[in-house]
Amino acid sequence: MSSARATATGFLAVLSWALLALFTVGSEPVPPLLLNAICFTIGGVLGLVWIVATGTVKDLRRVPISIYIIGTIGLFGYHALYFSALRLAPAAEAGLIAYLWPLLIVIFSGLLPGERLRLGHLLGAALGFTGAALLITRGAAGFQPQYLPGYLIALLCALTWSSYSVLSRRFGHAPTSTVAVFCLASAAASWPLHLVFEETVWPQNMIGWASTLALGLGPVGLAFYVWDIGVKRGDIQLLGTSSYAAPLLSTLVLVLAGVAAPSWTLAAAAALITGGAALAARASFRA
């Protein structure tokens, strides 16, 4: 596969993640761990079909156990937190806070050996967190304390995915088939945790079932496989930059679907978070 084709393949993940918030809202009232379990079961089965079809089972035996552990914690943790955040706070605001992860990836990357934080990184961080603060205080509408747990979980969600992404830089040699193991292990962890901590509530109508299945097939399924192909075989800088469009696209989708009301506060926060990530990335590219 050529680099250009791999990059285009990876960009499909960004487009898919723009629908993550919409499908999560549509899946209500399914509790977060049950939603995790259903979606990762679907995503894992997709991966198994691909592994069998391509005959890459043997590749999995050569992968260190540490990679499976980090991958599972990253996927399981991020989505359990994401689904929880969107159950506890307005979808558009919580989703935008969770989408601080592209900015945090750039910031954390600057702390790696051989890298250093630059002025652009710090200015980008300031812009991004100003956008998050604007969402939490809800601009002129004022702070609403009942949503604070959801906002804090969304921030933890961003920290989880950015930490996982930076750590995974060390494992670029791992085959894409490992993603199937991450998904199946995440599902295996989610089912018993759901039974212990949650009441079982299945989707209530066709929209709920369609949203849940769409999550497992797209943003919490196929997206992981195409992203893995893109970052390992394509132009990772271009893909990293394109991921900054995800918060804008996600917010636009929610507004167009009528899930979120358009407002200047929402628009300003989206611009600040996306602009901060882009400014930090520019500092890295110039370096």
VEXZA-205633 format. One record per residue: x, y, z of N, C-alpha, C in turn; residue in three letters. Coordinates in steps of 0.02 Angstrom, whole numbers, plus 32768, in hexadecimal, padded with zeros to 4 digits. Layout:
XYZXYZXYZALA...
***
This chain:
802A7FC48000800080008000802C803E8000MET801E806D7FD3804580AB7FCF803780D7800CSER806681068018805E813480518020815F8049SER80128177800C7FD781A180017F97817B800EALA7F95813D7FF87F59811480037F4F8104804CARG7F8680F6806F7F8280E880B77F6B812580DDALA7F82816080C97F6D819E80E97F2281AA80E0THR7F0B819F80A27EC381A780947E9A817480BDALA7EB5813880C47E93810580EC7E8E811B8135THR7EC5813781507EC4814E81957E94818881A0GLY7E8B81B2816D7E5D81EB81747E1581D5817CPHE7E05819881657DC1817E816E7DB0817981B9LEU7DE3816E81E27DD7816B822A7DC181AE8245ALA7DE081E4822D7DCE822782447D8582368232VAL7D71822481F67D2B822F81E17CFC8205820CLEU7D1181C8821C7CE7819C82457CE181B7828CSER7D1881D082A87D1581EA82ED7CEB822982F2TRP7CE0824B82BB7CB4828682BC7C6C827282CCALA7C5B823082C37C18821782D17C1381F68316LEU7C4B81F3833B7C4C81D0837B7C1A81EE83ACLEU7C19822F83B37BEC824F83E37BA3824583CFALA7B93824D838E7B4E824583777B3481FF8385LEU7B5B81CC83757B45818783817B41817883CBPHE7B6E819683F37B6B818B843B7B2B81A68458THR7B1781E284437AD881FF84597A9E81D48442VAL7AA181BC84047A6B819383E97A638150840CGLY7A988138842D7A9580F7844E7A7680FA8494SER7A67813684AC7A48813B84EF7A09811184F2GLU79FB80F3852D7A1A80F9856F7A4A80C08580PRO7A6A80A285507A99806B855D7AD28085858AVAL7ADF806485C37B14807C85F17B5A807485D1PRO7B8B809C85E77BCC809F85C67BF1805C85BFPRO7BF4803485F57C1A7FF685F17BF87FC385C3LEU7BB67FC285C37B927F9585957B9D7FAC854DLEU7B9C7FEE85427BA8800884FF7BEF7FF684E9LEU7C1F7FFD85177C647FE8850A7C667F9E84F4ASN7C447F74851B7C457F2C850E7C297F1B84C9ALA7BEF7F3984B97BCF7F2B84787BFB7F42843FILE7C137F8084437C397F9D840C7C7B7F788400CYS7C9F7F6984367CDF7F47842D7CD77EFE8418PHE7C9F7EE084297C917E9C84107C897E9F83C4THR7C647ED083AC7C5A7ED883647C9D7EE78342ILE7CC37F18835E7D037F2A83417D347EF08342GLY7D347EC783777D617E8E837B7D4F7E588349GLY7D0E7E4C833F7CF97E1A830D7D0C7E3082C7VAL7D067E7282B97D1C7E8C82797D667E7C826ELEU7D8E7E8682A37DD57E79829E7DE47E2F8294GLY7DBF7E0382B67DCA7DBB82AD7DBC7DA58266LEU7D877DC082497D777DAF82037DB07DC481D6VAL7DCB7E0081E27E027E1981B87E417DEF81C2TRP7E4F7DDB82017E8B7DB3820F7E877D6F81ECILE7E4D7D4F81F17E447D0E81D07E497D148185VAL7E2B7D49816A7E2B7D5381217E717D608106ALA7E9A7D81812D7EDE7D9281167F137D61812FTHR7EFF7D33815A7F2E7D0081737F667D1D819CGLY7F577D4E81C87F8B7D7081EF7F8A7D5B8239THR7F6B7D2282487F687D0B828E7FAF7D0282AAVAL7FDC7CE8828180207CDA829880447D1882AELYS80337D52829180547D9182A480477DA482EDASP800E7D8E83077FFC7DA2834B80287D81837FLEU80447D47836F806D7D2383A080AE7D4783AEARG80C57D71838181057D92838981007DD683ADARG80C37DE983BF80B87E2B83DF80C17E25842AVAL80EA7E4F844980F47E4D849380B27E5B84B8PRO80AA7E3B84F2806E7E43851A80647E8B852FILE809A7EB2853780947EF7854D806C7F21851BSER80737F1184DB804E7F3584A780037F2884AFILE7FF17EE984BB7FAA7ED884C57F8D7EFA8502TYR7FB47EFF85377F9C7F1F85747F907F698569ILE7FC27F8C854C7FBB7FD485417F827FE38510ILE7F7E7FBC84DB7F497FC784AA7F047FBD84C7GLY7EFC7F8984F07EBB7F7B850E7EA87FB2853FTHR7ED77FC785697EC87FFD85997EB6803D8575ILE7EDA804D853E7ECB808985197E85808984FBGLY7E74805484D87E32805084B77DFA804B84EALEU7E02801D851A7DCE8014854D7DC380548576PHE7DFB8070858F7DF680AA85BA7DD880E68597GLY7DF080F5855B7DD8813085387D8D812D852CTYR7D7580F585137D2E80F285007D0080EB853CHIS7D1580C885707CEC80C685AD7CE4810C85CAALA7D1A813285CA7D17817785E37CEF81A485B4LEU7CF8819B85737CD481C585427C8981BA8547TYR7C73817A85487C2C816C854D7C0F8187858EPHE7C36818285C47C1F819B86057C1781E78603SER7C48820985E57C46825285E27C09826B85BDALA7BF8824A85857BBF8260855D7B7C824C857CLEU7B7E822185AF7B41821285D47B368245860CARG7B6C826686227B688291865D7B6A82DC864CLEU7B7882ED860E7B7D833485FB7B64833C85B3ALA7B53837A859E7B3D8385855A7B70836A8527PRO7B57834A84F37B82832684C47BB5835284A2ALA7BA1838C848A7BCE83B784647C0883CF8491ALA7BF783E684CE7C2A840084FB7C5983C98512GLU7C3D839185297C68835A85407C92833E8508ALA7C75833984CC7C9B832084937CD6834B8481GLY7CCC838E84847D0283BB84747D3B83B784A8LEU7D2983B084E87D5D83A9851B7D8383688510ILE7D60833285007D8282F384F27DB182FA84B6ALA7DA0832684877DC9832F844C7E04835E8457TYR7E16836884977E56838884A67E908358849ALEU7E818317848B7EB882E784847EE982F7844CTRP7ED5831284127F09832283E07F3C835583FAPRO7F228388841F7F4F83BA843D7F7C839A8471LEU7F60836F849B7F87834F84D07FBC832084B3LEU7FAD8300847B7FDF82D5845A801C82FE8447ILE8011833A842B8048836584178070837B8455VAL804C838E848A806D83A584C78096836D84E6ILE8079833284ED809C82FA850B80D682E384E0PHE80CF82E8849E810582D5847181428301847CSER81368340848F816D836E849C8195835D84DAGLY817A83308503819D831B854081C682DB8535LEU81C182BE84FA81E6828184EB8231828F84E3LEU825B825D84ED82A4826684E382B38281849DPRO82DD82B4849982EF82D1845982BE83078442GLY8288831284688257834684568257837B848DGLU823A83B5847F823283E884B381F5841384A3ARG81D8842C84D8819E845884D181B4849C84B7LEU818E84B78489819D84F9846C8165852A847CARG81708568846B813F859C847980FC858C8458LEU80FE8572841A80C1856183F78099852B841BGLY80BD84FB843A809B84C78460807484E6849BHIS8095851484BE8077853284F9803D855F84E7LEU8044858584B1800D85B0849A7FD285868483LEU7FE1854F845F7FAC852284497F8785048484GLY7FAC84EF84B87F8D84D484F47F6085088516ALA7F78854685187F51857B85377F0F85868511ALA7F12858684CE7ED5858E84A67EA5855584B1LEU7EC0851884AF7E9584DD84B77E7284DB84FAGLY7E9784E9852F7E7884E685717E4B8522857EPHE7E568559855B7E278591855E7DE4857C8540THR7DE8855785097DAB853D84EA7D86850E8518GLY7DAC84E2853B7D8C84B4856A7D6C84D985A4ALA7D8F850D85BD7D73853585F47D34855885DEALA7D32857085A17CF7859185867CBB85618585LEU7CC8852285747C9384F085737C7A84E185B9LEU7CA984DA85E87C9684C8862D7C6D8500864EILE7C82853F86427C5D8577865F7C20858A8636THR7C1C856D85F87BE3857885CA7BD985C285BBARG7C1185E785B67C0E862D85A17BE1865785CDGLY7BB6867C85AC7B8A86A985D17B55868385F9ALA7B49864485E77B15861D86097B2A860C8650ALA7B6B860C865E7B8385FE86A17B9085B486AEGLY7BB885A786E17BCC856386F37B90853C870DPHE7B8984FE86F67B5484D2870E7B748495872FGLN7B74849387727B9A846087977B8384188789PRO7B45840E87747B2F83C987687B5383A7872FGLN7B7383CF87037B9883B386CA7BE283AA86D8TYR7BFA83C287127C4283C087207C5F8379871ELEU7C3D8345873B7C59830187367C6482EB86EDPRO7C3482FB86C27C3B82E9867B7C76830C865AGLY7C7F834D866A7CB78372864E7CFA83578666TYR7CFF834686A67D3D832C86C17D4D82E886A3LEU7D1A82BF86997D25827D867A7D3B82868631ILE7D1F82B8860F7D3382C685CA7D7D82DA85C7ALA7D93830285F77DD9831685FA7E0682DA8607LEU7DF082AE86347E16827186427E1882448604LEU7DE3824685DE7DDE8221859F7E148239856FCYS7E1B827B85697E4E8298853C7E9482858554ALA7E9F828685967EE1827385B17EF0822A85A3LEU7EBD81FF85A77EC781B7859B7EDC81AA8554THR7EB881C685237EC781B784DD7F0981D684C7TRP7F19821184E07F58823184CD7F93820B84EBSER7F8C81F485287FC281CD85487FCC818B8523SER7F95816A85127F99812B84EC7FBB813684A8TYR7FA8816C84877FC381798443800E81868446SER802581AD8478806C81BB847D8093817B848FVAL8078815384BD8099811484CF809D80E58494LEU806980E5846A806680B68432809980C683FCSER80B98102840080EE811283D0812680DF83D2ARG812F80C1840C8165809084148155804E83F1ARG8116804483DD8102800383C480EC8006837BPHE810E802E835380FB8035830D81037FF582E4GLY812A7FC482FF81357F8682D980FC7F5582E2HIS80CF7F60831280997F31831F80697F2F82E4ALA80537EF382CD80257EEE82947FE07F0982A5PRO7FBC7F1E82727F787F39827B7F497F06829ATHR7F577EC6828F7F2C7E9282AB7F297E9482F7SER7F5A7EB483187F587EB983617F1B7EE18379THR7F017F0D834E7EC87F3683617E8C7F098372VAL7E857ED1834E7E4F7EA2835C7E547E8783A2ALA7E917E7983B87E9C7E6083FC7E8B7E96842FVAL7E9E7ED584207E8D7F0C844D7E407F0F8456PHE7E1C7F0B841E7DD37F1084207DB47ED68448CYS7DCA7E99843A7DAE7E5F845C7DBE7E6084A6LEU7DFB7E7484B87E0E7E7984FF7DE57EAF8522ALA7DD97EE784FF7DB07F1D851C7D687F058527SER7D4E7EDF84F77D0B7EC384FF7D097E92853AALA7D3D7E67853F7D407E3685757D437E5785BAALA7D627E9285BE7D647EB785FD7D227EDB860BALA7D017EF285D67CC47F1A85DE7C887EF185F4SER7C807EB485DA7C457E8C85EB7C3F7E7F8636TRP7C727E6386577C6A7E56869F7C657E9686C8PRO7C8A7ECB86B57C857F0986DA7C3F7F2786D5LEU7C207F20869B7BDB7F3786927BAC7F1186C1HIS7BB47ECF86C37B877EA686EC7B8E7EB68737LEU7BCA7ECA874B7BD77EDA87927BBE7F2087A4VAL7BCB7F5187787BC17F97878B7B847FB9876CPHE7B667F9C87397B307FBE87157AF17F948712GLU7ABA7FB687097A7B7F9586F97A777F8C86ADGLU7A647F5286977A617F45864F7A257F688630THR7A347F9686027A007FBA85DD7A137FB78593VAL79EC7F93856C79FA7F8D852479DE7FC884FETRP79F37FD384C079D580088497798980018495PRO7966803A8497791D8039849E78F68039845DGLN7916804A842678F2804E83E77923804283ADASN790A804983707934803D8335796E806F8330MET796180AE8344799780E0834279CE80CC8373ILE79BB80B483AE79EC80A083DF7A16806583C7GLY79F5803283AB7A1A7FF883917A46800B8356TRP7A2B803483297A52804982EE7A9080718303ALA7A88809E83357AC080C6834E7AF5809A836FSER7ADE806983977B0D803D83B97B3480128387THR7B117FF683567B337FCE83237B627FF982FALEU7B4C803682E97B77806382C27BB7807582E8ALA7BB1807D832A7BED808A83537C1F8050834ELEU7C06801283557C317FD883527C507FCC830EGLY7C2B7FDE82DA7C457FD482967C74800B8280LEU7C68804882987C8F808282807CBF809F82B2GLY7CAA80D182DB7CD880F383087CFA80C6833CPRO7CD9809083517CF7806383837D04801F8363VAL7D13802083237D217FE183007D527FEC82C7GLY7D377FF5828C7D607FFD82507D9280368256LEU7D7E806C82797DA980A7827E7DEE8096829BALA7DF0806982CC7E31805782EA7E5F803582B7PHE7E43800C828C7E6C7FE7825C7E8880158226TYR7E5D8041820B7E75806E81D67EA580A281F2VAL7E9A80B882317EC980E782517F0D80C7825ATRP7F0E8088826F7F4C806482797F73805F8238ASP7F4F805082027F70804C81C07F8D809081ADILE7F6680C581BA7F7C810881A67FB9812081CBGLY7FBA8117820E7FF38131823580328108822CVAL802B80C982178066809E820F8081809D81C8LYS805680AA8196806C80A68150806480E7812AARG804081178147803481558123805B818F813FGLY804581CC812F8064820A81478046821A818BASP806A820A81C1804E821282048045825B8216ILE8070828881FC806782CF820B802782E981EBGLN801A82D581AE7FDD82EB818D7F9F82D081B0LEU7FA3829181C57F6B827381E97F618295822DLEU7F9982A4824F7F9382C6828F7F72830A8288GLY7F85832E82537F66836F82477F1C83688236THR7F0B8336820E7EC4832D81FB7E99831B8237SER7EB682FD826B7E8E82EA82A57E75832782CASER7E94836182C07E7D839E82E17E3A83B682C5TYR7E26839A828B7DE583AB826F7DAD83858292ALA7DBE835082B77D8B832682D67D5D834C8305ALA7D77837783337D48839A83607D1983C9833APRO7D3283EA83067D06841582DF7CD083EC82BBLEU7CE683B6829B7CB6838B82767C83836D82A5LEU7C99835682E07C6C833783107C3883698328SER7C4E83A683377C1F83D9834E7BEE83EC8317THR7C0783F182D97BDB840282A17BA683CC8296LEU7BBA838D829C7B8B835582947B54835982C9VAL7B67836783087B36836B833E7B0583A48333LEU7B1E83DD831A7AF38416830D7AC3840782D3VAL7ADE83EA829D7AB483DB82637A7F83A68274LEU7A90837882A17A60834482B57A2E835C82E8ALA7A37839A83017A0883B583327A15839F8379GLY7A4E837D83857A5F836683C87A7A83A083F2VAL7A9F83CD83D27ABA840783F57AA1844683D3ALA7A92847983FB7A7C84B983E07AB884E383CDALA7AB7850283927AF0852D837F7AF3856983ADPRO7B31857C83C07B3A85B683EB7B8085D283DFSER7B89861183F17BCA863083EA7BFC8610841ATRP7BE585FC84557C1185DB84857C2D859A8469THR7C028572844B7C168532842F7C46853D83F4LEU7C36856E83C97C61857C83907CA5859583A5ALA7CA685C183D77CE685DD83EF7D1085A7840FALA7CF1857B84377D17854684587D3385158424ALA7D0C850483F27D2484D783BE7D5F84F58399ALA7D5B8536838A7D91855983687DD0855C8393ALA7DC8856883D47E01856D84017E2485298409LEU7DFD84F484127E1B84B2841C7E3E849A83DDILE7E1C84A383A47E3B848E83657E7684BA8353THR7E6F84FC835D7EA68529834D7EE2851E837AGLY7ED6850F83BA7F0D850083E77F3484C383D2GLY7F10848F83BE7F32845283A67F5A845F8367ALA7F3D848683397F61849682FB7F9F84C08309ALA7F9A84EF83377FD4851A8348800C84F08367LEU7FFA84C18393802C849683B2804D8469837EALA802484508350803F8425831B806F844C82EEALA805E848B82E0808984B482B680CD84BD82D7ARG80CD84C58319810D84CC833D8138848D8335ALA811784548336813C8415832D8157840F82E6SER812E842082B58143841A826F817E84498260PHE817B8485827B81B284B5826F81F3849D8290ARG81EA847C82C98226846282EB8245842A82C3ALA
***
